[in-house]
Structures are given as C-alpha cells and as structure tokens.
Amino acid sequence: MEIVKILNNNFAIVKENDDKEKIIMGKGVCFGKKVGGKVEDHEVDKIFYLQDKIQVARLEELIMKLPLEHIRLAERIINEARLELGKKISDVIYISLADHISFSIKRFKEGFNIRNSLLWDIQRFYPEEYKFGLTALDLIEEEFAIRLPDDEAGFIALHIVNADQKYEDDNMYRVTQIMKELTNIVIYTYKKYFDVTSLSYHRFITHLRFFVQRTLANKEYTGECLDNDLFTMVKEKYAMAYGCVMKIEEYLKSECDLLITDEEKTYLSIHIERAMNSDK
C-alpha cells in the first residue's frame, strides 16, 4: 500500500492497486515514513472502507482529536458486537461510536452524567443490543477502570442498531422516540401492557421499526397489493386496533405532517391486534 497522506503516527490514507483510497490504522505505522512510502500488510491493524468523502473527512477529524486508545476500544467493541450479535455492522459506526465513547469517558471523569430518557424503551425495543451495551461497559471498565452508568449501555445499543446494515438509518434515536409514542398510544387505547415475551410482540416491534423508518423516509410499503376486502375486514373485525392506527396517523400528522397509506393501516392493525391479544 502506498501512503497518500499521513494523519499521524498511527493513521494514514493509502491506496493499493485498485487506486481506491482507504484509511489504515496501526500502532506507529507511519513512524519514519513519508508520503509515497510503502506500508506492509503486517503493519496494519485495521482498514477503514468508507466510500463517502464526508465520512472519510469525519474520520480524519476524529483521528486528529481522539486518543488512540479510545479508537482502539471502539474497534474492540464493534468486533465483539459482530461476533456476539451476528450482525453485519457498517464501518460507519467507528466514527460515531468512538466519538461517543471518548466523550462519555471525558464527561464521567469530569463528574457529569447524561440521563438516557429512552433507556427503558431501548431495553424493550432492542433487548439484544442493550444486553451487548452492558458488555461494552464491561470492556470500558476493563480498559480504563471506570464504570459508566447503564444509561450509556442504552446509547451504545442505539449506535449498534443504527449501524446494522439490515435497517440502516441515520437517526435511530428519533425513530425510537416515535416508537415510544406509538406504543404508548396502543397501551392507552387497550388499557393494558404488551406481553413482551410473546412472539407476536416482537413481530409487532419489528414491523413498527420498519414502519417508522419508511414513514420518516417518505417510503411507502412495497409488499403485495392491498386486497380491499382485507382492508374492510380489518376495520370491522379489529376495530380497536384500527382505532389505534387512526390515532397513530393523527399523531404523525400533527408531529411530522405525515399520513399513513391504507396498506400500512391494514398491516399495522393486524400486528397490533395480534400483539395485544397474543394469549388468544
């Protein structure tokens, strides 16, 4: 690999035979080297494949301001997440997670902690990612001998959800806030809580997450064409669930100026009905 730009002793922008530039990380990898010099594969610990020039610029900025041990810790956490959760996590997370971890450690040492107002909802909506967030806190404690509050496990969980390539979104905190409001509408309408252990509940939450992401992105449901008889049947048979959906539409219209298609109303009603009556 040929060095195109030296960022510091541990990072450089390089290019290979394909002429595509990438950022490499390795302890002392650039020591004594100059632009145009060569880097051997065994000197490199990590290669960042970021195609977007804005992402590359953000990572460059991060490298300049963050301690190497914070970036290495973020890499360790991401690698552990990929193994434990079995998810294809985008490299974009290196930017956001390393920055967040570094800032959290700095805040903690200064005696400041930020409460995560969505902590309970994150535990509900993303239980696997939250559980791993607690593992990440163990890794941080192991590395720096400090124990960050559980609120940080929630923030780390959202970073992981955000970088999951199955449903990549650039603002999962916003998505989670809206999911919280929509599930509250259902709870208040039915006057009972979900059975969070049921399969129907988890299917509902998965559908709700994609629904909110599609709605915010102004993307309509792209499943099979809606059967008008099914829409009519759902309105009549699942009247309470459909009433929830109409309240959800009213909320989205007032808060986001968004409407719900008949397709979305139908399938959302079905998921709500099954989730709230999973014992039937």
NORZIWO-V882334 format. One record per residue. N is the residue number from 1. PSI is psi in whole degrees, 0 to 359 (none if undefined). BURIAL is 1 if it has 9 or more other C-alpha atoms within 8 Angstrom, else 0. Layout:
n=N psi=PSI burial=BURIAL
n=N psi=PSI burial=BURIAL
This chain:
n=1 psi=139 burial=1
n=2 psi=133 burial=1
n=3 psi=124 burial=1
n=4 psi=322 burial=1
n=5 psi=133 burial=0
n=6 psi=122 burial=1
n=7 psi=316 burial=1
n=8 psi=191 burial=0
n=9 psi=336 burial=1
n=10 psi=352 burial=1
n=11 psi=146 burial=1
n=12 psi=155 burial=1
n=13 psi=129 burial=1
n=14 psi=169 burial=1
n=15 psi=152 burial=1
n=16 psi=203 burial=1
n=17 psi=331 burial=0
n=18 psi=359 burial=0
n=19 psi=10 burial=0
n=20 psi=129 burial=0
n=21 psi=144 burial=0
n=22 psi=161 burial=1
n=23 psi=132 burial=1
n=24 psi=152 burial=1
n=25 psi=137 burial=1
n=26 psi=137 burial=1
n=27 psi=116 burial=0
n=28 psi=20 burial=0
n=29 psi=333 burial=1
n=30 psi=1 burial=1
n=31 psi=124 burial=0
n=32 psi=5 burial=0
n=33 psi=162 burial=0
n=34 psi=166 burial=0
n=35 psi=133 burial=1
n=36 psi=346 burial=0
n=37 psi=172 burial=0
n=38 psi=148 burial=0
n=39 psi=130 burial=1
n=40 psi=153 burial=0
n=41 psi=321 burial=0
n=42 psi=347 burial=0
n=43 psi=350 burial=1
n=44 psi=127 burial=1
n=45 psi=326 burial=1
n=46 psi=139 burial=0
n=47 psi=128 burial=1
n=48 psi=117 burial=0
n=49 psi=88 burial=0
n=50 psi=110 burial=1
n=51 psi=331 burial=0
n=52 psi=126 burial=0
n=53 psi=329 burial=0
n=54 psi=319 burial=0
n=55 psi=319 burial=1
n=56 psi=317 burial=1
n=57 psi=320 burial=0
n=58 psi=320 burial=1
n=59 psi=321 burial=1
n=60 psi=314 burial=1
n=61 psi=319 burial=0
n=62 psi=316 burial=1
n=63 psi=324 burial=1
n=64 psi=331 burial=0
n=65 psi=341 burial=0
n=66 psi=146 burial=1
n=67 psi=145 burial=0
n=68 psi=323 burial=0
n=69 psi=332 burial=0
n=70 psi=321 burial=1
n=71 psi=320 burial=1
n=72 psi=322 burial=0
n=73 psi=318 burial=1
n=74 psi=319 burial=1
n=75 psi=318 burial=1
n=76 psi=317 burial=0
n=77 psi=317 burial=1
n=78 psi=316 burial=1
n=79 psi=319 burial=0
n=80 psi=321 burial=0
n=81 psi=318 burial=1
n=82 psi=320 burial=1
n=83 psi=312 burial=0
n=84 psi=320 burial=0
n=85 psi=344 burial=1
n=86 psi=35 burial=0
n=87 psi=149 burial=1
n=88 psi=91 burial=0
n=89 psi=129 burial=1
n=90 psi=145 burial=0
n=91 psi=345 burial=1
n=92 psi=333 burial=1
n=93 psi=335 burial=1
n=94 psi=321 burial=1
n=95 psi=304 burial=1
n=96 psi=319 burial=1
n=97 psi=316 burial=1
n=98 psi=318 burial=1
n=99 psi=316 burial=1
n=100 psi=314 burial=0
n=101 psi=315 burial=1
n=102 psi=316 burial=1
n=103 psi=321 burial=0
n=104 psi=317 burial=1
n=105 psi=317 burial=1
n=106 psi=314 burial=0
n=107 psi=315 burial=1
n=108 psi=316 burial=1
n=109 psi=333 burial=0
n=110 psi=357 burial=0
n=111 psi=17 burial=0
n=112 psi=132 burial=0
n=113 psi=136 burial=0
n=114 psi=126 burial=0
n=115 psi=143 burial=0
n=116 psi=103 burial=1
n=117 psi=345 burial=0
n=118 psi=15 burial=1
n=119 psi=312 burial=1
n=120 psi=322 burial=0
n=121 psi=324 burial=1
n=122 psi=319 burial=1
n=123 psi=324 burial=1
n=124 psi=311 burial=0
n=125 psi=326 burial=0
n=126 psi=63 burial=1
n=127 psi=322 burial=1
n=128 psi=316 burial=0
n=129 psi=323 burial=1
n=130 psi=317 burial=1
n=131 psi=319 burial=1
n=132 psi=327 burial=1
n=133 psi=322 burial=1
n=134 psi=323 burial=1
n=135 psi=320 burial=0
n=136 psi=323 burial=1
n=137 psi=325 burial=1
n=138 psi=318 burial=1
n=139 psi=320 burial=1
n=140 psi=317 burial=1
n=141 psi=319 burial=1
n=142 psi=323 burial=0
n=143 psi=321 burial=0
n=144 psi=4 burial=0
n=145 psi=36 burial=0
n=146 psi=145 burial=0
n=147 psi=108 burial=0
n=148 psi=151 burial=1
n=149 psi=160 burial=0
n=150 psi=338 burial=0
n=151 psi=323 burial=1
n=152 psi=330 burial=1
n=153 psi=324 burial=1
n=154 psi=317 burial=1
n=155 psi=318 burial=1
n=156 psi=320 burial=1
n=157 psi=318 burial=1
n=158 psi=323 burial=1
n=159 psi=319 burial=1
n=160 psi=315 burial=1
n=161 psi=318 burial=1
n=162 psi=329 burial=1
n=163 psi=0 burial=1
n=164 psi=119 burial=1
n=165 psi=351 burial=1
n=166 psi=322 burial=0
n=167 psi=57 burial=0
n=168 psi=132 burial=1
n=169 psi=148 burial=0
n=170 psi=6 burial=0
n=171 psi=70 burial=0
n=172 psi=337 burial=1
n=173 psi=317 burial=0
n=174 psi=316 burial=0
n=175 psi=316 burial=1
n=176 psi=321 burial=1
n=177 psi=315 burial=1
n=178 psi=319 burial=1
n=179 psi=320 burial=1
n=180 psi=314 burial=1
n=181 psi=320 burial=0
n=182 psi=320 burial=1
n=183 psi=327 burial=0
n=184 psi=323 burial=0
n=185 psi=317 burial=1
n=186 psi=315 burial=1
n=187 psi=315 burial=1
n=188 psi=325 burial=0
n=189 psi=314 burial=0
n=190 psi=345 burial=0
n=191 psi=37 burial=0
n=192 psi=163 burial=0
n=193 psi=163 burial=0
n=194 psi=153 burial=0
n=195 psi=96 burial=1
n=196 psi=353 burial=0
n=197 psi=352 burial=0
n=198 psi=150 burial=1
n=199 psi=324 burial=0
n=200 psi=323 burial=1
n=201 psi=314 burial=1
n=202 psi=326 burial=1
n=203 psi=320 burial=1
n=204 psi=314 burial=1
n=205 psi=320 burial=1
n=206 psi=314 burial=0
n=207 psi=318 burial=1
n=208 psi=319 burial=1
n=209 psi=311 burial=1
n=210 psi=322 burial=1
n=211 psi=313 burial=1
n=212 psi=318 burial=1
n=213 psi=316 burial=1
n=214 psi=318 burial=1
n=215 psi=315 burial=1
n=216 psi=331 burial=0
n=217 psi=4 burial=0
n=218 psi=38 burial=0
n=219 psi=130 burial=0
n=220 psi=161 burial=0
n=221 psi=135 burial=0
n=222 psi=30 burial=0
n=223 psi=205 burial=0
n=224 psi=156 burial=0
n=225 psi=142 burial=0
n=226 psi=134 burial=0
n=227 psi=119 burial=0
n=228 psi=327 burial=0
n=229 psi=323 burial=0
n=230 psi=317 burial=1
n=231 psi=314 burial=1
n=232 psi=318 burial=0
n=233 psi=317 burial=1
n=234 psi=316 burial=1
n=235 psi=322 burial=1
n=236 psi=312 burial=0
n=237 psi=323 burial=0
n=238 psi=56 burial=1
n=239 psi=319 burial=1
n=240 psi=317 burial=1
n=241 psi=318 burial=1
n=242 psi=324 burial=1
n=243 psi=322 burial=0
n=244 psi=315 burial=1
n=245 psi=322 burial=1
n=246 psi=324 burial=1
n=247 psi=323 burial=1
n=248 psi=317 burial=1
n=249 psi=319 burial=1
n=250 psi=319 burial=0
n=251 psi=312 burial=1
n=252 psi=326 burial=1
n=253 psi=318 burial=1
n=254 psi=324 burial=0
n=255 psi=326 burial=0
n=256 psi=0 burial=0
n=257 psi=46 burial=0
n=258 psi=147 burial=1
n=259 psi=161 burial=0
n=260 psi=136 burial=0
n=261 psi=163 burial=0
n=262 psi=325 burial=0
n=263 psi=311 burial=1
n=264 psi=320 burial=1
n=265 psi=319 burial=1
n=266 psi=306 burial=1
n=267 psi=329 burial=0
n=268 psi=320 burial=1
n=269 psi=317 burial=1
n=270 psi=315 burial=1
n=271 psi=320 burial=1
n=272 psi=313 burial=1
n=273 psi=315 burial=1
n=274 psi=321 burial=1
n=275 psi=323 burial=1
n=276 psi=349 burial=1
n=277 psi=44 burial=0
n=278 psi=345 burial=1
n=279 psi=358 burial=0
n=280 psi=none burial=0
